[in-house]
Amino acid sequence: MDIPEGRFDWLTTLLLCFFLGALGVHSFYTKKTAIGVAQLLTLGGCGIWALVDLIMIIVGSFKDGNGNTLYRK
């Protein structure tokens, strides 16, 4: 099953946040560019911001840059 147009994959976002969250890669992936730059410059808010995003992704409340929830297969 393919991901619907304009939606971002939950698992991809989760893995990016887990491994590269301090660099904000998951924010860049989900088109949250301004937040991604802030996370990159602060190393994910010293890891706290990345941890909060990781928890939000796991529980399903993380939104992409368009305000949509992540697509979960």
PDB file of N, CA, C, O and CB in Angstrom:
ATOM      1  N   MET A   1       0.841  -1.176   0.000  1.00  0.00           N
ATOM      2  CA  MET A   1       0.000   0.000   0.000  1.00  0.00           C
ATOM      3  C   MET A   1       0.889   1.243   0.000  1.00  0.00           C
ATOM      4  O   MET A   1       1.830   1.337   0.788  1.00  0.00           O
ATOM      5  CB  MET A   1      -0.958  -0.004   1.219  1.00  0.00           C
ATOM      6  N   ASP A   2       0.593   2.187  -0.875  1.00  0.00           N
ATOM      7  CA  ASP A   2       1.385   3.407  -0.994  1.00  0.00           C
ATOM      8  C   ASP A   2       0.899   4.464  -0.018  1.00  0.00           C
ATOM      9  O   ASP A   2      -0.243   4.441   0.442  1.00  0.00           O
ATOM     10  CB  ASP A   2       1.331   3.945  -2.423  1.00  0.00           C
ATOM     11  N   ILE A   3       1.790   5.381   0.280  1.00  0.00           N
ATOM     12  CA  ILE A   3       1.455   6.508   1.152  1.00  0.00           C
ATOM     13  C   ILE A   3       0.643   7.511   0.345  1.00  0.00           C
ATOM     14  O   ILE A   3       1.035   7.846  -0.773  1.00  0.00           O
ATOM     15  CB  ILE A   3       2.744   7.175   1.745  1.00  0.00           C
ATOM     16  N   PRO A   4      -0.478   8.002   0.875  1.00  0.00           N
ATOM     17  CA  PRO A   4      -1.272   8.994   0.143  1.00  0.00           C
ATOM     18  C   PRO A   4      -0.465  10.258  -0.144  1.00  0.00           C
ATOM     19  O   PRO A   4       0.450  10.616   0.597  1.00  0.00           O
ATOM     20  CB  PRO A   4      -2.533   9.351   0.933  1.00  0.00           C
ATOM     21  N   GLU A   5      -0.829  10.918  -1.234  1.00  0.00           N
ATOM     22  CA  GLU A   5      -0.151  12.155  -1.652  1.00  0.00           C
ATOM     23  C   GLU A   5      -0.202  13.217  -0.555  1.00  0.00           C
ATOM     24  O   GLU A   5      -1.258  13.471   0.025  1.00  0.00           O
ATOM     25  CB  GLU A   5      -0.788  12.704  -2.940  1.00  0.00           C
ATOM     26  N   GLY A   6       0.938  13.828  -0.280  1.00  0.00           N
ATOM     27  CA  GLY A   6       0.997  14.894   0.711  1.00  0.00           C
ATOM     28  C   GLY A   6       1.089  14.437   2.148  1.00  0.00           C
ATOM     29  O   GLY A   6       1.069  15.268   3.056  1.00  0.00           O
ATOM     30  N   ARG A   7       1.191  13.133   2.385  1.00  0.00           N
ATOM     31  CA  ARG A   7       1.308  12.607   3.758  1.00  0.00           C
ATOM     32  C   ARG A   7       2.709  12.053   3.953  1.00  0.00           C
ATOM     33  O   ARG A   7       3.388  11.707   2.986  1.00  0.00           O
ATOM     34  CB  ARG A   7       0.232  11.500   4.040  1.00  0.00           C
ATOM     35  N   PHE A   8       3.137  11.970   5.203  1.00  0.00           N
ATOM     36  CA  PHE A   8       4.469  11.478   5.521  1.00  0.00           C
ATOM     37  C   PHE A   8       4.354  10.212   6.357  1.00  0.00           C
ATOM     38  O   PHE A   8       3.462  10.082   7.196  1.00  0.00           O
ATOM     39  CB  PHE A   8       5.293  12.555   6.266  1.00  0.00           C
ATOM     40  N   ASP A   9       5.263   9.290   6.117  1.00  0.00           N
ATOM     41  CA  ASP A   9       5.235   7.984   6.759  1.00  0.00           C
ATOM     42  C   ASP A   9       5.625   8.077   8.228  1.00  0.00           C
ATOM     43  O   ASP A   9       6.613   8.718   8.584  1.00  0.00           O
ATOM     44  CB  ASP A   9       6.162   7.022   6.034  1.00  0.00           C
ATOM     45  N   TRP A  10       4.834   7.427   9.071  1.00  0.00           N
ATOM     46  CA  TRP A  10       5.039   7.416  10.513  1.00  0.00           C
ATOM     47  C   TRP A  10       6.362   6.738  10.883  1.00  0.00           C
ATOM     48  O   TRP A  10       7.137   7.279  11.672  1.00  0.00           O
ATOM     49  CB  TRP A  10       3.873   6.709  11.205  1.00  0.00           C
ATOM     50  N   LEU A  11       6.617   5.565  10.318  1.00  0.00           N
ATOM     51  CA  LEU A  11       7.811   4.798  10.679  1.00  0.00           C
ATOM     52  C   LEU A  11       9.086   5.534  10.253  1.00  0.00           C
ATOM     53  O   LEU A  11      10.059   5.573  11.007  1.00  0.00           O
ATOM     54  CB  LEU A  11       7.764   3.401  10.032  1.00  0.00           C
ATOM     55  N   THR A  12       9.084   6.107   9.067  1.00  0.00           N
ATOM     56  CA  THR A  12      10.248   6.862   8.606  1.00  0.00           C
ATOM     57  C   THR A  12      10.529   8.035   9.538  1.00  0.00           C
ATOM     58  O   THR A  12      11.676   8.277   9.913  1.00  0.00           O
ATOM     59  CB  THR A  12      10.033   7.363   7.169  1.00  0.00           C
ATOM     60  N   THR A  13       9.483   8.759   9.907  1.00  0.00           N
ATOM     61  CA  THR A  13       9.635   9.898  10.809  1.00  0.00           C
ATOM     62  C   THR A  13      10.137   9.440  12.176  1.00  0.00           C
ATOM     63  O   THR A  13      10.995  10.092  12.772  1.00  0.00           O
ATOM     64  CB  THR A  13       8.302  10.649  10.955  1.00  0.00           C
ATOM     65  N   LEU A  14       9.615   8.340  12.668  1.00  0.00           N
ATOM     66  CA  LEU A  14      10.042   7.793  13.957  1.00  0.00           C
ATOM     67  C   LEU A  14      11.526   7.440  13.944  1.00  0.00           C
ATOM     68  O   LEU A  14      12.257   7.788  14.872  1.00  0.00           O
ATOM     69  CB  LEU A  14       9.214   6.556  14.311  1.00  0.00           C
ATOM     70  N   LEU A  15      11.968   6.756  12.901  1.00  0.00           N
ATOM     71  CA  LEU A  15      13.374   6.354  12.821  1.00  0.00           C
ATOM     72  C   LEU A  15      14.300   7.555  12.658  1.00  0.00           C
ATOM     73  O   LEU A  15      15.375   7.598  13.257  1.00  0.00           O
ATOM     74  CB  LEU A  15      13.578   5.386  11.663  1.00  0.00           C
ATOM     75  N   LEU A  16      13.886   8.530  11.849  1.00  0.00           N
ATOM     76  CA  LEU A  16      14.694   9.734  11.690  1.00  0.00           C
ATOM     77  C   LEU A  16      14.820  10.480  13.013  1.00  0.00           C
ATOM     78  O   LEU A  16      15.897  10.971  13.350  1.00  0.00           O
ATOM     79  CB  LEU A  16      14.090  10.649  10.622  1.00  0.00           C
ATOM     80  N   CYS A  17      13.728  10.566  13.757  1.00  0.00           N
ATOM     81  CA  CYS A  17      13.752  11.251  15.043  1.00  0.00           C
ATOM     82  C   CYS A  17      14.621  10.496  16.047  1.00  0.00           C
ATOM     83  O   CYS A  17      15.373  11.106  16.807  1.00  0.00           O
ATOM     84  CB  CYS A  17      12.329  11.412  15.588  1.00  0.00           C
ATOM     85  N   PHE A  18      14.516   9.178  16.047  1.00  0.00           N
ATOM     86  CA  PHE A  18      15.277   8.378  17.003  1.00  0.00           C
ATOM     87  C   PHE A  18      16.782   8.492  16.757  1.00  0.00           C
ATOM     88  O   PHE A  18      17.557   8.681  17.694  1.00  0.00           O
ATOM     89  CB  PHE A  18      14.844   6.915  16.926  1.00  0.00           C
ATOM     90  N   PHE A  19      17.189   8.374  15.490  1.00  0.00           N
ATOM     91  CA  PHE A  19      18.613   8.350  15.188  1.00  0.00           C
ATOM     92  C   PHE A  19      19.218   9.730  14.930  1.00  0.00           C
ATOM     93  O   PHE A  19      20.390   9.954  15.230  1.00  0.00           O
ATOM     94  CB  PHE A  19      18.848   7.483  14.003  1.00  0.00           C
ATOM     95  N   LEU A  20      18.430  10.657  14.376  1.00  0.00           N
ATOM     96  CA  LEU A  20      18.959  11.973  14.004  1.00  0.00           C
ATOM     97  C   LEU A  20      18.126  13.116  14.564  1.00  0.00           C
ATOM     98  O   LEU A  20      18.133  14.219  14.017  1.00  0.00           O
ATOM     99  CB  LEU A  20      19.032  12.095  12.498  1.00  0.00           C
ATOM    100  N   GLY A  21      17.413  12.859  15.645  1.00  0.00           N
ATOM    101  CA  GLY A  21      16.519  13.860  16.214  1.00  0.00           C
ATOM    102  C   GLY A  21      17.212  15.124  16.675  1.00  0.00           C
ATOM    103  O   GLY A  21      16.646  16.211  16.563  1.00  0.00           O
ATOM    104  N   ALA A  22      18.408  15.009  17.182  1.00  0.00           N
ATOM    105  CA  ALA A  22      19.132  16.181  17.658  1.00  0.00           C
ATOM    106  C   ALA A  22      19.501  17.123  16.516  1.00  0.00           C
ATOM    107  O   ALA A  22      19.771  18.302  16.745  1.00  0.00           O
ATOM    108  CB  ALA A  22      20.384  15.754  18.400  1.00  0.00           C
ATOM    109  N   LEU A  23      19.514  16.615  15.308  1.00  0.00           N
ATOM    110  CA  LEU A  23      19.816  17.444  14.139  1.00  0.00           C
ATOM    111  C   LEU A  23      18.550  17.955  13.456  1.00  0.00           C
ATOM    112  O   LEU A  23      18.632  18.736  12.507  1.00  0.00           O
ATOM    113  CB  LEU A  23      20.654  16.656  13.142  1.00  0.00           C
ATOM    114  N   GLY A  24      17.394  17.528  13.923  1.00  0.00           N
ATOM    115  CA  GLY A  24      16.130  17.999  13.374  1.00  0.00           C
ATOM    116  C   GLY A  24      15.775  17.416  12.019  1.00  0.00           C
ATOM    117  O   GLY A  24      14.943  17.980  11.307  1.00  0.00           O
ATOM    118  N   VAL A  25      16.381  16.307  11.649  1.00  0.00           N
ATOM    119  CA  VAL A  25      16.147  15.718  10.330  1.00  0.00           C
ATOM    120  C   VAL A  25      14.684  15.339  10.141  1.00  0.00           C
ATOM    121  O   VAL A  25      14.148  15.496   9.043  1.00  0.00           O
ATOM    122  CB  VAL A  25      17.033  14.490  10.133  1.00  0.00           C
ATOM    123  N   HIS A  26      14.028  14.844  11.183  1.00  0.00           N
ATOM    124  CA  HIS A  26      12.620  14.475  11.070  1.00  0.00           C
ATOM    125  C   HIS A  26      11.739  15.690  10.794  1.00  0.00           C
ATOM    126  O   HIS A  26      10.706  15.566  10.135  1.00  0.00           O
ATOM    127  CB  HIS A  26      12.158  13.775  12.341  1.00  0.00           C
ATOM    128  N   SER A  27      12.130  16.853  11.288  1.00  0.00           N
ATOM    129  CA  SER A  27      11.371  18.076  11.014  1.00  0.00           C
ATOM    130  C   SER A  27      11.547  18.517   9.567  1.00  0.00           C
ATOM    131  O   SER A  27      10.590  18.949   8.925  1.00  0.00           O
ATOM    132  CB  SER A  27      11.805  19.200  11.963  1.00  0.00           C
ATOM    133  N   PHE A  28      12.768  18.410   9.056  1.00  0.00           N
ATOM    134  CA  PHE A  28      12.988  18.723   7.647  1.00  0.00           C
ATOM    135  C   PHE A  28      12.200  17.759   6.761  1.00  0.00           C
ATOM    136  O   PHE A  28      11.617  18.174   5.759  1.00  0.00           O
ATOM    137  CB  PHE A  28      14.493  18.660   7.305  1.00  0.00           C
ATOM    138  N   TYR A  29      12.178  16.480   7.124  1.00  0.00           N
ATOM    139  CA  TYR A  29      11.456  15.465   6.351  1.00  0.00           C
ATOM    140  C   TYR A  29       9.965  15.774   6.285  1.00  0.00           C
ATOM    141  O   TYR A  29       9.343  15.580   5.240  1.00  0.00           O
ATOM    142  CB  TYR A  29      11.674  14.078   6.958  1.00  0.00           C
ATOM    143  N   THR A  30       9.386  16.247   7.374  1.00  0.00           N
ATOM    144  CA  THR A  30       7.948  16.529   7.416  1.00  0.00           C
ATOM    145  C   THR A  30       7.608  17.966   7.042  1.00  0.00           C
ATOM    146  O   THR A  30       6.506  18.436   7.326  1.00  0.00           O
ATOM    147  CB  THR A  30       7.412  16.234   8.790  1.00  0.00           C
ATOM    148  N   LYS A  31       8.547  18.667   6.404  1.00  0.00           N
ATOM    149  CA  LYS A  31       8.347  20.032   5.889  1.00  0.00           C
ATOM    150  C   LYS A  31       8.122  21.072   6.980  1.00  0.00           C
ATOM    151  O   LYS A  31       7.416  22.057   6.765  1.00  0.00           O
ATOM    152  CB  LYS A  31       7.175  20.050   4.949  1.00  0.00           C
ATOM    153  N   LYS A  32       8.717  20.856   8.142  1.00  0.00           N
ATOM    154  CA  LYS A  32       8.710  21.844   9.223  1.00  0.00           C
ATOM    155  C   LYS A  32      10.099  22.476   9.252  1.00  0.00           C
ATOM    156  O   LYS A  32      10.868  22.284  10.194  1.00  0.00           O
ATOM    157  CB  LYS A  32       8.336  21.190  10.623  1.00  0.00           C
ATOM    158  N   THR A  33      10.401  23.233   8.198  1.00  0.00           N
ATOM    159  CA  THR A  33      11.752  23.727   7.970  1.00  0.00           C
ATOM    160  C   THR A  33      12.239  24.668   9.067  1.00  0.00           C
ATOM    161  O   THR A  33      13.370  24.534   9.534  1.00  0.00           O
ATOM    162  CB  THR A  33      11.816  24.427   6.647  1.00  0.00           C
ATOM    163  N   ALA A  34      11.408  25.612   9.483  1.00  0.00           N
ATOM    164  CA  ALA A  34      11.834  26.573  10.511  1.00  0.00           C
ATOM    165  C   ALA A  34      12.162  25.863  11.824  1.00  0.00           C
ATOM    166  O   ALA A  34      13.150  26.190  12.481  1.00  0.00           O
ATOM    167  CB  ALA A  34      10.737  27.632  10.745  1.00  0.00           C
ATOM    168  N   ILE A  35      11.342  24.904  12.197  1.00  0.00           N
ATOM    169  CA  ILE A  35      11.598  24.140  13.417  1.00  0.00           C
ATOM    170  C   ILE A  35      12.848  23.276  13.239  1.00  0.00           C
ATOM    171  O   ILE A  35      13.635  23.115  14.171  1.00  0.00           O
ATOM    172  CB  ILE A  35      10.374  23.259  13.780  1.00  0.00           C
ATOM    173  N   GLY A  36      13.025  22.723  12.041  1.00  0.00           N
ATOM    174  CA  GLY A  36      14.213  21.926  11.756  1.00  0.00           C
ATOM    175  C   GLY A  36      15.493  22.729  11.909  1.00  0.00           C
ATOM    176  O   GLY A  36      16.475  22.235  12.464  1.00  0.00           O
ATOM    177  N   VAL A  37      15.488  23.972  11.417  1.00  0.00           N
ATOM    178  CA  VAL A  37      16.669  24.834  11.557  1.00  0.00           C
ATOM    179  C   VAL A  37      16.925  25.128  13.040  1.00  0.00           C
ATOM    180  O   VAL A  37      18.068  25.087  13.494  1.00  0.00           O
ATOM    181  CB  VAL A  37      16.480  26.163  10.761  1.00  0.00           C
ATOM    182  N   ALA A  38      15.863  25.423  13.787  1.00  0.00           N
ATOM    183  CA  ALA A  38      16.022  25.698  15.228  1.00  0.00           C
ATOM    184  C   ALA A  38      16.573  24.477  15.956  1.00  0.00           C
ATOM    185  O   ALA A  38      17.434  24.608  16.826  1.00  0.00           O
ATOM    186  CB  ALA A  38      14.672  26.120  15.855  1.00  0.00           C
ATOM    187  N   GLN A  39      16.081  23.292  15.606  1.00  0.00           N
ATOM    188  CA  GLN A  39      16.588  22.077  16.241  1.00  0.00           C
ATOM    189  C   GLN A  39      18.033  21.820  15.847  1.00  0.00           C
ATOM    190  O   GLN A  39      18.831  21.374  16.672  1.00  0.00           O
ATOM    191  CB  GLN A  39      15.721  20.874  15.868  1.00  0.00           C
ATOM    192  N   LEU A  40      18.373  22.093  14.607  1.00  0.00           N
ATOM    193  CA  LEU A  40      19.746  21.896  14.151  1.00  0.00           C
ATOM    194  C   LEU A  40      20.710  22.814  14.902  1.00  0.00           C
ATOM    195  O   LEU A  40      21.791  22.389  15.310  1.00  0.00           O
ATOM    196  CB  LEU A  40      19.848  22.143  12.641  1.00  0.00           C
ATOM    197  N   LEU A  41      20.319  24.059  15.080  1.00  0.00           N
ATOM    198  CA  LEU A  41      21.194  25.025  15.757  1.00  0.00           C
ATOM    199  C   LEU A  41      21.317  24.794  17.259  1.00  0.00           C
ATOM    200  O   LEU A  41      22.328  25.153  17.862  1.00  0.00           O
ATOM    201  CB  LEU A  41      20.689  26.416  15.516  1.00  0.00           C
ATOM    202  N   THR A  42      20.284  24.191  17.870  1.00  0.00           N
ATOM    203  CA  THR A  42      20.307  23.960  19.322  1.00  0.00           C
ATOM    204  C   THR A  42      20.537  22.493  19.684  1.00  0.00           C
ATOM    205  O   THR A  42      20.417  22.102  20.845  1.00  0.00           O
ATOM    206  CB  THR A  42      19.004  24.431  19.940  1.00  0.00           C
ATOM    207  N   LEU A  43      20.869  21.691  18.674  1.00  0.00           N
ATOM    208  CA  LEU A  43      21.028  20.235  18.847  1.00  0.00           C
ATOM    209  C   LEU A  43      19.791  19.620  19.493  1.00  0.00           C
ATOM    210  O   LEU A  43      19.877  18.876  20.470  1.00  0.00           O
ATOM    211  CB  LEU A  43      22.273  19.925  19.703  1.00  0.00           C
ATOM    212  N   GLY A  44      18.645  19.953  18.918  1.00  0.00           N
ATOM    213  CA  GLY A  44      17.386  19.396  19.406  1.00  0.00           C
ATOM    214  C   GLY A  44      17.024  19.919  20.777  1.00  0.00           C
ATOM    215  O   GLY A  44      16.429  19.201  21.581  1.00  0.00           O
ATOM    216  N   GLY A  45      17.377  21.163  21.054  1.00  0.00           N
ATOM    217  CA  GLY A  45      17.101  21.716  22.386  1.00  0.00           C
ATOM    218  C   GLY A  45      17.820  20.923  23.456  1.00  0.00           C
ATOM    219  O   GLY A  45      17.253  20.594  24.498  1.00  0.00           O
ATOM    220  N   CYS A  46      19.099  20.617  23.177  1.00  0.00           N
ATOM    221  CA  CYS A  46      19.928  19.780  24.060  1.00  0.00           C
ATOM    222  C   CYS A  46      19.304  18.397  24.263  1.00  0.00           C
ATOM    223  O   CYS A  46      19.468  17.781  25.316  1.00  0.00           O
ATOM    224  CB  CYS A  46      20.124  20.470  25.423  1.00  0.00           C
ATOM    225  N   GLY A  47      18.600  17.926  23.261  1.00  0.00           N
ATOM    226  CA  GLY A  47      18.003  16.592  23.304  1.00  0.00           C
ATOM    227  C   GLY A  47      16.584  16.564  23.829  1.00  0.00           C
ATOM    228  O   GLY A  47      15.861  15.600  23.580  1.00  0.00           O
ATOM    229  N   ILE A  48      16.163  17.592  24.548  1.00  0.00           N
ATOM    230  CA  ILE A  48      14.822  17.598  25.136  1.00  0.00           C
ATOM    231  C   ILE A  48      13.763  17.738  24.057  1.00  0.00           C
ATOM    232  O   ILE A  48      12.763  17.020  24.072  1.00  0.00           O
ATOM    233  CB  ILE A  48      14.686  18.732  26.159  1.00  0.00           C
ATOM    234  N   TRP A  49      13.971  18.654  23.122  1.00  0.00           N
ATOM    235  CA  TRP A  49      13.024  18.880  22.036  1.00  0.00           C
ATOM    236  C   TRP A  49      12.872  17.607  21.198  1.00  0.00           C
ATOM    237  O   TRP A  49      11.762  17.238  20.816  1.00  0.00           O
ATOM    238  CB  TRP A  49      13.485  20.063  21.150  1.00  0.00           C
ATOM    239  N   ALA A  50      13.987  16.945  20.919  1.00  0.00           N
ATOM    240  CA  ALA A  50      13.955  15.710  20.145  1.00  0.00           C
ATOM    241  C   ALA A  50      13.206  14.609  20.901  1.00  0.00           C
ATOM    242  O   ALA A  50      12.468  13.832  20.295  1.00  0.00           O
ATOM    243  CB  ALA A  50      15.381  15.253  19.816  1.00  0.00           C
ATOM    244  N   LEU A  51      13.392  14.544  22.201  1.00  0.00           N
ATOM    245  CA  LEU A  51      12.695  13.545  23.016  1.00  0.00           C
ATOM    246  C   LEU A  51      11.191  13.800  23.020  1.00  0.00           C
ATOM    247  O   LEU A  51      10.401  12.864  22.901  1.00  0.00           O
ATOM    248  CB  LEU A  51      13.236  13.552  24.455  1.00  0.00           C
ATOM    249  N   VAL A  52      10.795  15.057  23.156  1.00  0.00           N
ATOM    250  CA  VAL A  52       9.368  15.408  23.125  1.00  0.00           C
ATOM    251  C   VAL A  52       8.768  15.041  21.774  1.00  0.00           C
ATOM    252  O   VAL A  52       7.676  14.477  21.714  1.00  0.00           O
ATOM    253  CB  VAL A  52       9.163  16.919  23.411  1.00  0.00           C
ATOM    254  N   ASP A  53       9.476  15.359  20.682  1.00  0.00           N
ATOM    255  CA  ASP A  53       8.993  14.996  19.348  1.00  0.00           C
ATOM    256  C   ASP A  53       8.883  13.480  19.201  1.00  0.00           C
ATOM    257  O   ASP A  53       7.923  12.983  18.612  1.00  0.00           O
ATOM    258  CB  ASP A  53       9.924  15.565  18.267  1.00  0.00           C
ATOM    259  N   LEU A  54       9.849  12.753  19.726  1.00  0.00           N
ATOM    260  CA  LEU A  54       9.814  11.290  19.648  1.00  0.00           C
ATOM    261  C   LEU A  54       8.575  10.742  20.348  1.00  0.00           C
ATOM    262  O   LEU A  54       7.901   9.860  19.816  1.00  0.00           O
ATOM    263  CB  LEU A  54      11.083  10.686  20.269  1.00  0.00           C
ATOM    264  N   ILE A  55       8.280  11.249  21.513  1.00  0.00           N
ATOM    265  CA  ILE A  55       7.088  10.811  22.248  1.00  0.00           C
ATOM    266  C   ILE A  55       5.819  11.169  21.472  1.00  0.00           C
ATOM    267  O   ILE A  55       4.890  10.366  21.391  1.00  0.00           O
ATOM    268  CB  ILE A  55       7.053  11.450  23.657  1.00  0.00           C
ATOM    269  N   MET A  56       5.784  12.373  20.905  1.00  0.00           N
ATOM    270  CA  MET A  56       4.614  12.788  20.127  1.00  0.00           C
ATOM    271  C   MET A  56       4.425  11.909  18.897  1.00  0.00           C
ATOM    272  O   MET A  56       3.290  11.601  18.531  1.00  0.00           O
ATOM    273  CB  MET A  56       4.749  14.252  19.704  1.00  0.00           C
ATOM    274  N   ILE A  57       5.507  11.503  18.258  1.00  0.00           N
ATOM    275  CA  ILE A  57       5.412  10.608  17.096  1.00  0.00           C
ATOM    276  C   ILE A  57       4.875   9.251  17.527  1.00  0.00           C
ATOM    277  O   ILE A  57       4.006   8.689  16.861  1.00  0.00           O
ATOM    278  CB  ILE A  57       6.793  10.447  16.408  1.00  0.00           C
ATOM    279  N   ILE A  58       5.378   8.723  18.625  1.00  0.00           N
ATOM    280  CA  ILE A  58       4.952   7.404  19.102  1.00  0.00           C
ATOM    281  C   ILE A  58       3.460   7.379  19.437  1.00  0.00           C
ATOM    282  O   ILE A  58       2.761   6.428  19.087  1.00  0.00           O
ATOM    283  CB  ILE A  58       5.766   7.000  20.332  1.00  0.00           C
ATOM    284  N   VAL A  59       2.972   8.421  20.113  1.00  0.00           N
ATOM    285  CA  VAL A  59       1.560   8.426  20.518  1.00  0.00           C
ATOM    286  C   VAL A  59       0.627   8.914  19.402  1.00  0.00           C
ATOM    287  O   VAL A  59      -0.594   8.829  19.537  1.00  0.00           O
ATOM    288  CB  VAL A  59       1.381   9.303  21.751  1.00  0.00           C
ATOM    289  N   GLY A  60       1.193   9.425  18.304  1.00  0.00           N
ATOM    290  CA  GLY A  60       0.373   9.793  17.154  1.00  0.00           C
ATOM    291  C   GLY A  60      -0.122  11.225  17.136  1.00  0.00           C
ATOM    292  O   GLY A  60      -1.057  11.538  16.398  1.00  0.00           O
ATOM    293  N   SER A  61       0.478  12.105  17.928  1.00  0.00           N
ATOM    294  CA  SER A  61       0.011  13.487  17.946  1.00  0.00           C
ATOM    295  C   SER A  61       0.946  14.439  17.188  1.00  0.00           C
ATOM    296  O   SER A  61       0.710  15.647  17.181  1.00  0.00           O
ATOM    297  CB  SER A  61      -0.141  13.954  19.379  1.00  0.00           C
ATOM    298  N   PHE A  62       1.986  13.926  16.561  1.00  0.00           N
ATOM    299  CA  PHE A  62       2.920  14.755  15.795  1.00  0.00           C
ATOM    300  C   PHE A  62       2.276  15.136  14.466  1.00  0.00           C
ATOM    301  O   PHE A  62       1.733  14.276  13.772  1.00  0.00           O
ATOM    302  CB  PHE A  62       4.272  14.010  15.561  1.00  0.00           C
ATOM    303  N   LYS A  63       2.332  16.400  14.113  1.00  0.00           N
ATOM    304  CA  LYS A  63       1.749  16.900  12.863  1.00  0.00           C
ATOM    305  C   LYS A  63       2.868  17.320  11.912  1.00  0.00           C
ATOM    306  O   LYS A  63       3.933  17.767  12.338  1.00  0.00           O
ATOM    307  CB  LYS A  63       0.784  18.095  13.135  1.00  0.00           C
ATOM    308  N   ASP A  64       2.603  17.168  10.619  1.00  0.00           N
ATOM    309  CA  ASP A  64       3.579  17.623   9.631  1.00  0.00           C
ATOM    310  C   ASP A  64       3.427  19.118   9.384  1.00  0.00           C
ATOM    311  O   ASP A  64       2.636  19.782  10.053  1.00  0.00           O
ATOM    312  CB  ASP A  64       3.419  16.845   8.312  1.00  0.00           C
ATOM    313  N   GLY A  65       4.171  19.643   8.439  1.00  0.00           N
ATOM    314  CA  GLY A  65       4.149  21.065   8.143  1.00  0.00           C
ATOM    315  C   GLY A  65       2.814  21.567   7.632  1.00  0.00           C
ATOM    316  O   GLY A  65       2.549  22.768   7.681  1.00  0.00           O
ATOM    317  N   ASN A  66       1.964  20.669   7.142  1.00  0.00           N
ATOM    318  CA  ASN A  66       0.637  21.032   6.646  1.00  0.00           C
ATOM    319  C   ASN A  66      -0.454  20.840   7.698  1.00  0.00           C
ATOM    320  O   ASN A  66      -1.625  21.108   7.431  1.00  0.00           O
ATOM    321  CB  ASN A  66       0.305  20.214   5.417  1.00  0.00           C
ATOM    322  N   GLY A  67      -0.079  20.382   8.878  1.00  0.00           N
ATOM    323  CA  GLY A  67      -1.054  20.162   9.946  1.00  0.00           C
ATOM    324  C   GLY A  67      -1.705  18.795   9.925  1.00  0.00           C
ATOM    325  O   GLY A  67      -2.645  18.547  10.680  1.00  0.00           O
ATOM    326  N   ASN A  68      -1.222  17.900   9.070  1.00  0.00           N
ATOM    327  CA  ASN A  68      -1.772  16.543   8.987  1.00  0.00           C
ATOM    328  C   ASN A  68      -1.024  15.605   9.928  1.00  0.00           C
ATOM    329  O   ASN A  68       0.165  15.784  10.190  1.00  0.00           O
ATOM    330  CB  ASN A  68      -1.700  16.015   7.538  1.00  0.00           C
ATOM    331  N   THR A  69      -1.739  14.605  10.427  1.00  0.00           N
ATOM    332  CA  THR A  69      -1.064  13.569  11.215  1.00  0.00           C
ATOM    333  C   THR A  69      -0.266  12.690  10.259  1.00  0.00           C
ATOM    334  O   THR A  69      -0.510  12.689   9.052  1.00  0.00           O
ATOM    335  CB  THR A  69      -2.093  12.714  12.043  1.00  0.00           C
ATOM    336  N   LEU A  70       0.680  11.950  10.802  1.00  0.00           N
ATOM    337  CA  LEU A  70       1.509  11.086   9.991  1.00  0.00           C
ATOM    338  C   LEU A  70       0.726   9.872   9.533  1.00  0.00           C
ATOM    339  O   LEU A  70      -0.173   9.409  10.235  1.00  0.00           O
ATOM    340  CB  LEU A  70       2.746  10.660  10.760  1.00  0.00           C
ATOM    341  N   TYR A  71       1.061   9.350   8.354  1.00  0.00           N
ATOM    342  CA  TYR A  71       0.385   8.180   7.800  1.00  0.00           C
ATOM    343  C   TYR A  71       0.972   6.924   8.419  1.00  0.00           C
ATOM    344  O   TYR A  71       2.174   6.673   8.339  1.00  0.00           O
ATOM    345  CB  TYR A  71       0.513   8.139   6.256  1.00  0.00           C
ATOM    346  N   ARG A  72       0.103   6.142   9.037  1.00  0.00           N
ATOM    347  CA  ARG A  72       0.518   4.897   9.690  1.00  0.00           C
ATOM    348  C   ARG A  72      -0.161   3.739   8.998  1.00  0.00           C
ATOM    349  O   ARG A  72      -1.389   3.682   8.924  1.00  0.00           O
ATOM    350  CB  ARG A  72       0.179   4.907  11.208  1.00  0.00           C
ATOM    351  N   LYS A  73       0.634   2.817   8.490  1.00  0.00           N
ATOM    352  CA  LYS A  73       0.100   1.665   7.730  1.00  0.00           C
ATOM    353  C   LYS A  73      -0.604   0.690   8.637  1.00  0.00           C
ATOM    354  O   LYS A  73      -1.112  -0.331   8.172  1.00  0.00           O
ATOM    355  CB  LYS A  73       1.219   0.944   6.976  1.00  0.00           C
TER     356      LYS A  73
END
